[in-house]
Amino acid sequence: MSSSNSAGAASSGDRYRILLEASRRLGATLSPNELYEAIYRETAAALSAPGFYLALHDQGRDLARVVFYAQQGEGQQSDIAYRGSDSEVLTTQKSSLVSDGLEGAPLLAIGAEASPTARSAVTAPLMHKGRVLGAMSAQSYEANAYDKADLELFEELARVAAVAIFNSQQFSELERRRREAEQLEELGRALASKLDPDQVVRMIVSAVSDVLEVDGVAVWLCQPHDRAHCSVAESAGAIALPVGLEWALTDDLYERLIDRWEAVHLDNLATLSTMPERVAEHLTGGSAIGAPLILGGQVEGVLTAGSKQARRFGKEDIAVLQRLASQTSVALANARLHANLHALSLTDPLTGLPNRRRLQIHLDHEVAAASRGRPLAIAVFDIDKFKHYNDTFGHIAGDEILKAVGKVLHDENRTMNIVARYGGDEFVSVLSETDIEGAQLFVERVQGHIARNEILTKFGISISIGCAEFDPESMVSVNDVLRAADADMYEEKAQRHAEMQVVSQG
């Protein structure tokens, strides 16, 4: 060894003291970032270490990450990834002594390009109970800076560091699970109070972002009649996907997600050749995990989380996402049930049109707008002699007539308007931003459609129609405009009746 004042020449008593002090200090440090810096400080106090790095290893993903390094004695946190299988120390689980890197033994180069090149190093695996947690290395810019005694001391420091890192990881995992449990409990309460499916989806996207600390989250919903095709319902994060983006699942993904209800783990999106081009342009790399959303005994969608980093996710992340997906599924099922019940309470079960209650809600809103000057007209439709047809041909035929009239009105109605079954054989169309002339044109189209309808012509159905435009000077309520339309309808019906009498008497 070239350095005569190196800690490698320390007596066995000095070594014991060094290791005891290091164990005491490191054992009292549970914050990961503080611990990594403390390991470096203890190493630098024991032997020359102007260069240093500490890497953690995930054997399952063959992923090593440099979490701390030092250059010329200045340390800093980092997140530099490399393949664990590329490290001889990690694969052999044996320490290494390099006397001069210039002689052909490679050294891991970290930091700025202008920094000095390390020439000698001691590197040791971080072993705990037979498991490789990572590796640490002390490096010098001089050749032959370390000898076997330095390596032995460094190996002991690595063992002490490994125990401290394991304890820190266990503590961090317990803290993570505690926070996760609190977040899931809070999320469960919040989701239980949401009865709108869209609100549920937005909330879960936000929750996944917070719990997993990822770059992107998306809820994909399957098409009703083709679950192999999914589209984004909501997304958020630095790599948020556009709402409506579609992904036709491959056979493999379909089998795992839809058929077997399994979570999926895509370690490197850059190498996923089966990704559709329209999706790939938004996900140019990184990694992702997904868990199925199961409603009513079948998969209705997928909850995904993504990262810009390849091989970012582990088993714990997948387990968390599955728990979040389970909560999402329950909340969505409840919200959809409520939405369906709400829709049923506002829908006429025979014709499928809005019912009188839904009409009243809509008219209240439209009359308020009309009172401020926006045009509004309504048309009232009454099936002539409907009781006669019902009594003559039976209630099944009567229902058929009502459904046929409802379909005619629905087909002629603009999207922005509504047509409702007002009660019995009466229907009402609410024509927003329409004056009386526009209402009359609408009525003419309806009359032509009725005259061509096979069911209605088969029964000889005729319909009386009345129109009215809301007049803000003479009308103040919904009932005012309804009465005006009713009056117009009865006037039209009376006029037709009078004309028929004249014809019959002639």
C-alpha positions, 0 to 999 in steps of 0.5 A: 500500500502506498499510503502509510497513514491509511486506516488499513494499517490500524490495529485490530483494536482501532478497527473494532472501535471504527466498526463499533462507532460506524454501527452505532451511528448508522444504526441510529439513522433510518432516513434512506438519504441521510443513511447513504451520506452517513455510510460515506462519511464513516467510510471516508473516516476509516480510509481514503475515499475521495471517490465513492458510490453506493448502489442498491440492487433489485435481483428480481428485475436485475436492476441496480441503482447508484443512490449516492456517490462522491467526487473529490470528497463531495457527496450527493444523492443520485439515481443512476441505473445499470444492469446488476448482471453487469457488475462482477461484485453483484453477480459473484457476491465477492469483494474486489480490489483494483490496484490500477484501473489503467491496467485493464480492470474497469471501474464504474465511472460516475459524475461529470466528464471533467472529473478525475478518473479513478485508478484504484478501488475497493468494492464490496457487496452489501450482504444481509442474511445471504441476500445481496442488497447492493454494493459500495465502493471507495475509489482513489485517483491514485494507483495502488491506494489500497491493500488487502488490509484496506479491503478487509476493513472495507468489507466489514464496513459494508457488512455494517452498512448492509444491516443499517440499509436493511433496517432502513428499508424495513422501516421505510416499508412499514412507513410506506404501508402505514401511509398507504393504509391511511390513504386507502382508508381515506380514499375508501371513505371519499369514494363511498360518498361519490355517486357520479362515475366521472367523479370516481374516475377522477378521484382514483387517478389522483389517488394513484398518483399520490400513493405510487408517486408515478409519472402518469395514471390512466383509467381505460374503459372497455367498449360495451360489446368489444372488451378487447378495445379500451379507451382512456376515460381519465388520465393525469401526470407528466405523461398523461394520455389524451382522453379517448385514446384507444388501445386494441389489446393483443391476445396476450394482454386480453388473456391476462387482463380480461380472461384471467383478471391478472395484473400486467407488468411492462418493464420496458415500453420502448421494446414493446413491439405490439403497442399500437402506433397511436399509443406508442407516440405518447409512451416512447419509453419507460415502464407501466403496470396495469390492473383490471377493473372488475364490475358485475363479474367481468372486466370493464376496464384497466387502471394503469400507472406509468413511469418514464424509467424502465424497470421502475415497478416491483411486486409491491407497486403491483399489489398497491395498484391491485388494491386501488383497482379493487376499491375503484371497481366497488366505487364504480359499481355503486356509482353506476347503479346510482346513475342507472337508478337516477336515470330510471327515475327520470325516464318513461319505461315504455317509450324510453323518453324523459318522463314528466319529472325530467321535463319539469327540471329541464323546463325550469332551466329553459324558462329561466334562460328564456326570461333573460331573453333566450328564445324558447318554444314548446310543442304539445302532442296529443294522440286523437281518440287514443282511448278508442284505439286502446279499447278496440285493439287492446293495451298491447296495440296501445303501447305499440302506438305510444312507442311509435309516436315517441320514436317519431318525436325522438328521431325529429328532435335536435340533440340540444332539445328534449322530447318527453312523455308528459302523461297518458297519450301526451308528449311535449317537445322543448325547443331551445333557442327556437321561435314560433316559426321554428316550432311550426317547421318542426311540427310540419316535419313531425306530421310528415314523419307520422304520415309515413310511419307504418305502425301509425298509418296501420291504425289510422292515427292522427295527432293534435299539435299545439305550439307556443313561444315563451313571452317574457312580458306576459309569461313568468312560469313553466305553466304559462307556456304549457297552458299557451301550447295546450290552448293552441292544441285544443284550438287546432283540434276544435277547428279540425272537428268543425271542418270534419262536421262541415264535410260530413254535413255537405 
